[in-house]
Amino acid sequence: MKMTVYGAEAICASCAQAPSSIETAEWLRAAIGRKFGEEIRVRYIDIDHPETETDRLFCGKIAHDEYFYPLVVACGTVIGEGIPSLKSIFRFLEQHGFKPKLENS
């Protein structure tokens, strides 16, 4: 599965105390990798430089204040924005068939 974090270098005005969008993408990549393994790829897209038509759609919605960034999207579904919640992202992944790795005892 591919998960995309949309954001910008500048921190969202309503998220002044939050990490940057790039830091959020790195944090998600590490947290998801620890819990689920490497099956889920987290990519970062700067809202000023969309790569695909889907990227242009979500970046446009951010530009028109429909969403805050960082915006986390997977399977065409928004699963987090502003300060994303790991709990809701993990729940989304489990609902899509991903199982947490077995923890070492």
C-alpha positions in Angstrom: 0.0 0.0 0.0 1.1 3.5 -0.7 0.4 6.3 1.8 1.0 9.9 0.9 1.8 12.8 3.2 1.1 16.2 1.5 2.7 19.2 3.0 5.1 22.2 2.7 8.3 23.4 4.2 6.4 26.1 6.0 4.5 24.8 9.0 0.7 25.1 8.7 -0.5 28.3 10.5 -2.9 26.3 12.7 -0.2 23.8 13.6 2.4 26.2 14.8 3.8 23.9 17.6 3.6 20.8 15.4 6.5 19.1 13.5 7.0 20.0 9.8 5.3 18.0 7.1 8.5 16.3 6.1 9.2 15.4 9.8 5.6 14.0 10.0 6.2 11.8 6.9 9.5 10.5 8.4 7.8 9.8 11.8 5.0 7.9 10.1 7.4 5.9 7.9 9.3 4.8 11.1 6.2 4.1 13.2 4.4 2.2 10.5 7.6 0.3 9.6 8.1 -0.8 13.3 4.5 -1.9 13.7 3.6 -3.4 10.2 6.9 -3.9 8.4 7.9 -2.6 5.1 4.7 -3.4 3.1 3.4 0.2 3.4 5.3 2.9 1.6 5.1 6.4 2.9 5.8 9.1 0.4 6.1 12.9 0.9 4.7 15.3 -1.7 5.3 19.1 -1.5 2.0 20.8 -2.2 3.8 23.2 -4.6 5.2 20.3 -6.6 2.5 17.6 -7.1 3.7 14.6 -9.2 0.4 12.9 -10.3 -3.1 13.9 -11.1 -4.2 12.6 -7.6 -1.5 14.7 -6.0 -2.8 17.8 -7.9 -6.3 17.1 -6.6 -5.3 16.9 -3.0 -2.8 19.7 -3.2 -5.5 21.9 -4.8 -7.9 21.1 -1.9 -5.2 22.1 0.6 -4.6 25.3 -1.4 -8.3 26.1 -1.2 -8.4 25.5 2.5 -10.5 22.3 2.3 -7.8 20.4 4.3 -4.9 21.3 6.6 -1.5 20.0 6.0 0.2 17.7 6.6 -2.5 15.7 5.0 -2.2 11.9 5.1 -4.0 9.9 2.3 -4.2 6.2 1.5 -6.4 4.4 -1.0 -7.9 7.8 -1.9 -9.1 8.3 1.7 -8.0 11.1 4.0 -6.8 9.4 7.2 -5.2 12.3 8.9 -4.7 16.1 8.7 -3.0 18.7 10.7 -1.5 16.6 13.5 -2.3 13.0 12.4 -3.2 10.4 14.9 -1.2 7.1 14.8 -4.2 5.3 16.4 -6.5 6.3 13.5 -3.8 5.5 10.9 -3.1 2.1 12.4 -6.8 1.4 12.6 -7.2 2.2 8.9 -4.3 -0.1 8.0 -5.8 -3.0 10.1 -9.2 -2.4 8.4 -7.4 -2.8 5.1 -6.0 -6.2 6.0 -2.5 -5.3 7.4 -1.6 -7.2 10.5 0.9 -5.8 13.1 4.2 -7.7 13.2 4.6 -10.1 16.1 6.4 -8.5 18.9 9.4 -10.2 20.4 8.8 -11.5 23.9 
